[in-house]
Structure formats: structure tokens, C-alpha cells
């Protein structure tokens, strides 16, 4: 699974000082552990230090400062794949979350399907099945460059992790193709763009 996070800091932060675009990599587990130490009323600041570390500081009733080392990644690991998606489903995050929760009851993988008339989420276990049909309405739009039904299967375990993006954005864009990687995109206009790319599960006959 590939995670690509883009933040428009100038609109998210009270103070913003950056001379040029900077890409950094940190250990996500360590970063999450640090952020969990924040309190609701803390002011959070992020700063790159001269010794190549990310300084995370919480200012509240006390001032707490954490220093997190940066990770050097090879260029091939940082590059976002150039993918083509003929299908785009835009819907409320809660609709997708509920469909995956239903599929999680019966199987470890889920099949997405789409045509211009509907978006489907299906899963099948040893003796159980679930099928969710989502049609275009005020909360859901479907854009398909083909009239054929496009289908692809994905891991529910990784989808559940990706869907944590719904805590940040109320809507989600689902991009996929026939037996092709999936892209989930959560966006808050002028503030945040969070994209996940997940490889499909291709079963051998």
C-alpha cells in the first residue's frame, strides 16, 4: 500500500514559514505515538531542524518537545505511480465505510464493480455472501469511461486502514479499473489531500 499525503499548510496553520517545497519521510508509527501525546487545547508546531530531524512541539499548560529522525527513501519508493482510471465513484465516506464493514463480516477480500448505473461492493466467504449496490443520488456520483462493468478485488485488511481517512474528510473518491490498483482519495479543499494506492488481488484460475 502506498500513502501520499499533501497538506496546504498555509491554510491550516496560524503561522507558516517555508521558503520552498520540501518532501520528508518519517516513521509513521513513531509519529502517531507522538501525536497521541497531544492534548485537545495544545498548539502544535512542526519544524525541520538543522540536524535533519522533525521537531514536534506541543504548547499548552506545559511545553513539550519531541525530536523525530527523518528517513531517507530511494527515489523509486517516493514516486507516485502514473495510473489511469476509467472509473471514478464519489460518495459519502460513511457509505463506503458501511459497505466494507458489511463485506468484512464474510470475507477477507472485496470486489468493487461499476458501470454508469451503479457501484457495487461484493464479498463471498465459505458459506456467506454480501452484495451492496450503490446507485447515483445526491450523495453518490459515478463517472465511467466505459459502458462495461469494471471489476477488481482488494484486501479488506488494507482497505480498513485506508478508510481512516474518513476521519479527516466527509467524502471519498474511489478510482479503479479492471483488475487494477485502487486509489482512495480524501480531500478537504485548500487544506488537505490524502491519497492511498492499493494493489489488486488477482486470483489464478
Buried (B, 14 or more C-beta within 10 A) or exposed (E): BBEBEEBBEEEEBEEEEEEEEEEBEBEEEBBEEBEEEBEEEBEEBEEEEEEEBBBBBBEEEEEBEBEBEBEEEEEEEEEEEEEEBBBBBBBBBEBBBBBBEBBBEBBEBBBBBBBBEBBBBBBBEEEEEBBBEBEBEEEBEBBBEEEEBBBBBBBBEBBEBBBEBBEEBEBBBBBBBEEBBBBBBBBBEEBBBBBBBBEBBEEEE
